[in-house]
């Protein structure tokens, strides 16, 4: 389960170059949301969707250094278990990334 502090990458089929080399750090997770697509976007009345999450993150690694530290990145609606978009799961998803030093040293006994 994703939590505050996790490092993530974002995958969006057809837009891979936009997110290549970027790593985000989760600053907040809004769980059990049932928001619908906004009427202003779809032109249809808003209908609740199945439970999902939204992630708020900051950019901690980027190909262009001046972008690092930027906040205000939002990802969702995502399935809480798979971290795939609930509307188009094969086109958009978040992946938790693990880097050297992310784990606690007391649990890392390999040398």
C-alpha positions in Angstrom: 0.0 0.0 0.0 1.4 3.4 -1.0 2.2 5.8 1.8 3.6 9.3 2.5 7.4 9.2 1.8 7.3 6.6 -0.9 9.1 7.4 -4.1 7.2 6.9 -7.3 7.4 7.1 -11.1 4.5 7.8 -13.3 3.7 5.9 -16.6 1.4 7.3 -19.2 1.3 5.4 -22.5 2.0 7.8 -25.4 3.6 10.4 -23.1 6.7 8.4 -21.8 9.2 11.1 -22.7 7.4 13.7 -20.5 8.0 11.5 -17.4 11.4 9.9 -18.3 13.9 10.3 -15.5 11.5 11.8 -13.0 11.0 10.5 -9.5 8.4 11.9 -7.2 8.0 11.6 -3.4 4.5 11.1 -2.0 3.4 14.0 0.3 -0.2 12.9 0.7 -2.7 10.2 -0.2 -6.4 10.8 -0.3 -8.1 7.4 0.2 -11.6 6.1 -0.3 -12.6 8.9 -2.8 -15.6 8.3 -5.0 -15.5 11.5 -7.0 -16.9 11.4 -10.5 -15.5 13.0 -13.6 -16.5 16.7 -13.5 -19.5 17.8 -15.4 -17.5 20.7 -16.9 -15.1 18.1 -18.5 -17.6 15.6 -19.7 -20.7 17.6 -20.3 -22.6 14.9 -18.4 -23.9 14.9 -14.8 -21.2 13.8 -12.4 -21.6 10.2 -11.3 -19.8 8.6 -8.4 -17.1 6.1 -9.2 -15.8 3.1 -7.3 -13.5 3.9 -4.4 -10.0 5.1 -5.4 -7.1 7.2 -4.3 -5.4 10.4 -5.3 -1.7 11.1 -4.7 -0.1 14.4 -4.1 3.7 14.5 -4.7 6.8 16.6 -5.1 9.4 16.1 -7.8 12.7 15.0 -6.2 14.6 14.0 -9.3 14.3 15.3 -12.8 16.4 15.5 -16.0 16.3 19.3 -15.6 17.7 20.1 -12.1 15.8 23.4 -11.7 12.5 21.5 -11.7 13.5 19.4 -8.6 11.6 20.4 -5.5 8.5 21.5 -7.4 5.4 20.5 -5.5 1.8 20.3 -6.6 1.8 17.1 -8.7 -1.3 15.1 -8.5 -2.0 11.6 -9.7 -5.3 9.8 -9.8 -7.9 8.4 -9.8 -5.9 5.2 -9.0 -6.8 1.8 -7.7 -5.5 1.6 -4.2 -4.0 -1.9 -4.7 -2.7 -1.9 -8.3 -1.9 1.9 -8.5 -3.4 1.8 -12.0 -5.8 4.4 -13.3 -9.4 3.2 -12.6 -10.7 4.3 -16.0 -7.8 3.3 -18.2 -5.6 0.9 -16.3 -3.5 -0.1 -19.3 -2.7 3.5 -20.1 -1.7 5.2 -16.8 -0.2 4.0 -13.6 2.1 4.8 -10.7 5.0 2.6 -9.7 6.8 2.7 -6.3 10.5 2.8 -6.8 13.1 1.6 -4.4 16.6 3.1 -4.4 19.7 2.1 -2.5 19.4 3.5 1.0 15.6 3.5 1.1 15.4 0.6 3.4 16.4 0.6 7.1 19.9 -0.7 7.7 18.8 -3.1 10.4 16.8 -5.0 7.8 19.5 -4.9 5.2 21.9 -7.6 6.2 23.5 -8.2 2.7 26.9 -6.7 2.2 
